[in-house]
């Protein structure tokens, strides 16, 4: 019996020690400038070795994420509705340009399926329609990774150049990205219908 009690006491002691030393360490709510500089120094040294086109592509597709503590756990709290016609802050990612272009095409197809035809007009007019300035006030762009809108209300390709939309028919729209050279109608353009 004494052996049984001794074993039970050892387990209780081990559990108490493990509980006391396993408390999660909390990170500071915001990073200090020194911490941010230390995090950025390896990135800066790698970017310094790259050519300017590579650096521009990287900078146009990546952003600093907020600390993990700032992430909202509740899906309902994460849903933020923007007024119709107002662009929502969209996510920047490191997706392949062809995937981003396909996401753009998918948003156009969904709009076309909903309203019986694709949005028409200039880039800002199409952007406005896709972000909620439509009869049902639906934002077709919010969940699409890599899709970005500039301050002029234009949808941008992964290199920061506004897309060119060419209406082929009521249900077919050609979306053209200027590509890495940022010049439309050259051999490196990406096109999807």
C-alpha positions in Angstrom: 0.0 0.0 0.0 2.9 2.3 0.9 4.4 1.8 -2.6 1.1 2.7 -4.2 0.9 5.9 -2.3 4.5 6.8 -3.1 3.9 6.3 -6.8 0.7 8.3 -6.7 2.6 11.1 -4.8 5.3 11.1 -7.5 2.7 11.4 -10.3 1.0 14.3 -8.5 4.4 16.0 -8.0 5.3 15.5 -11.7 1.9 16.8 -12.8 2.3 19.9 -10.6 5.8 20.7 -11.8 4.7 20.2 -15.5 1.7 22.5 -15.0 3.7 25.2 -13.4 6.4 25.3 -16.1 4.1 24.8 -19.1 2.3 28.1 -18.9 2.4 29.7 -22.4 4.7 32.6 -22.8 2.9 35.7 -24.0 4.4 37.7 -26.9 4.3 41.5 -26.8 1.2 42.9 -28.5 3.3 45.1 -30.8 6.9 44.6 -32.0 9.4 47.3 -31.2 11.3 49.0 -34.0 14.4 47.1 -32.9 12.6 43.8 -33.3 11.2 44.7 -36.7 14.7 45.8 -37.9 16.2 42.5 -36.7 13.5 40.6 -38.5 14.0 42.7 -41.7 17.8 42.5 -41.8 18.0 39.0 -43.3 15.4 39.9 -45.8 17.1 43.1 -46.7 20.4 41.3 -47.3 18.8 38.8 -49.6 16.9 41.5 -51.5 20.2 43.5 -52.0 21.6 40.6 -54.0 18.6 40.5 -56.4 17.9 42.5 -59.5 15.4 45.3 -59.5 12.7 43.3 -61.3 12.8 40.5 -58.8 12.7 43.0 -55.9 9.7 44.7 -57.5 7.8 41.4 -57.9 8.6 40.3 -54.3 7.6 43.7 -52.9 4.3 43.8 -54.9 3.3 40.3 -53.6 4.3 40.2 -50.0 3.3 42.3 -47.0 4.2 42.2 -43.3 1.5 40.3 -41.4 0.1 41.5 -38.1 1.3 39.6 -35.0 -0.5 36.3 -34.4 -2.2 37.8 -31.3 -4.0 40.3 -33.6 -5.7 37.5 -35.6 -9.4 37.2 -34.8 -10.4 33.7 -33.7 -14.1 34.1 -34.4 -15.2 33.6 -38.0 -18.2 35.8 -37.4 -16.0 38.6 -36.0 -13.8 38.3 -39.0 -16.6 39.1 -41.4 -16.5 42.8 -42.1 -18.9 44.2 -44.5 -18.0 47.2 -46.6 -20.5 49.6 -48.1 -21.5 48.7 -51.6 -19.2 50.0 -54.2 -16.3 50.5 -51.8 -13.3 48.2 -52.3 -12.4 46.1 -49.3 -8.8 45.6 -48.2 -7.7 42.6 -50.2 -5.1 40.1 -49.4 -1.6 40.2 -50.9 -0.1 36.8 -51.5 2.8 35.1 -53.1 0.7 33.1 -55.6 1.8 32.5 -59.1 0.6 35.2 -61.5 -1.4 32.7 -63.6 -3.3 31.7 -60.5 -4.1 35.3 -59.6 -5.3 35.9 -63.2 -7.5 32.8 -63.0 -8.9 34.1 -59.7 -9.8 37.3 -61.5 -11.4 35.4 -64.4 -13.4 33.3 -61.8 -14.8 36.4 -60.2 -15.9 37.7 -63.7 -17.6 34.3 -64.4 -19.4 34.3 -61.1 -20.7 37.8 -61.7 -21.8 36.7 -65.2 -23.6 33.7 -63.8 -25.4 35.8 -61.2 -26.4 38.6 -63.6 -26.6 37.0 -67.0 -23.6 38.8 -68.4 -20.2 40.0 -67.4 -19.6 43.5 -66.1 -18.7 46.0 -68.8 -16.7 49.3 -68.9 -13.3 50.5 -68.0 -11.1 48.8 -65.3 -12.5 51.1 -62.5 -16.1 50.6 -63.7 -15.7 46.8 -63.7 -13.9 47.0 -60.3 -16.8 48.9 -58.9 -19.3 46.4 -60.2 -17.3 43.5 -58.8 -16.9 45.0 -55.4 -20.6 45.5 -54.8 -21.9 48.3 -57.0 -24.3 45.9 -58.7 -28.0 45.2 -58.3 -27.6 42.7 -55.4 -24.6 44.6 -53.8 -22.5 41.4 -53.8 -18.7 41.7 -53.5 -17.2 39.1 -55.8 -13.6 39.9 -55.0 -13.3 39.6 -51.2 -12.3 35.9 -50.9 -9.9 36.0 -53.9 -6.3 35.8 -52.9 -3.9 37.9 -54.8 -6.4 40.4 -56.2 -5.5 44.0 -55.4 -7.1 47.3 -56.0 -5.1 50.6 -56.3 -6.2 54.0 -55.0 -7.8 54.8 -58.4 -10.1 51.9 -58.0 -8.4 49.7 -60.6 -7.7 46.0 -60.3 -4.0 45.3 -60.5 -2.0 42.4 -61.8 0.8 40.8 -59.6 3.3 43.4 -61.0 1.1 46.4 -60.0 -0.2 47.3 -63.5 -4.0 47.7 -64.1 -5.6 44.8 -65.9 -7.0 45.4 -69.4 -10.5 44.1 -69.9 -11.7 43.3 -73.4 -15.4 42.4 -73.8 -15.7 39.7 -76.4 -19.4 39.0 -75.9 -22.0 39.3 -73.1 -20.5 36.2 -71.4 -16.9 36.3 -72.5 -14.3 38.8 -71.3 -10.6 38.7 -72.0 -8.5 39.7 -69.0 -5.0 40.8 -69.9 -2.1 41.3 -67.5 0.9 43.4 -68.8 3.3 40.8 -67.3 6.7 41.5 -65.7 7.7 44.2 -68.2 4.5 46.1 -67.2 3.8 47.0 -70.9 0.6 45.7 -72.5 0.6 43.9 -75.9 4.1 42.4 -75.5 5.1 38.7 -75.6 5.2 38.3 -71.8 1.5 39.4 -71.3 -0.8 36.9 -69.5 -4.2 36.5 -70.9 -7.3 34.6 -69.7 -10.8 34.5 -71.1 
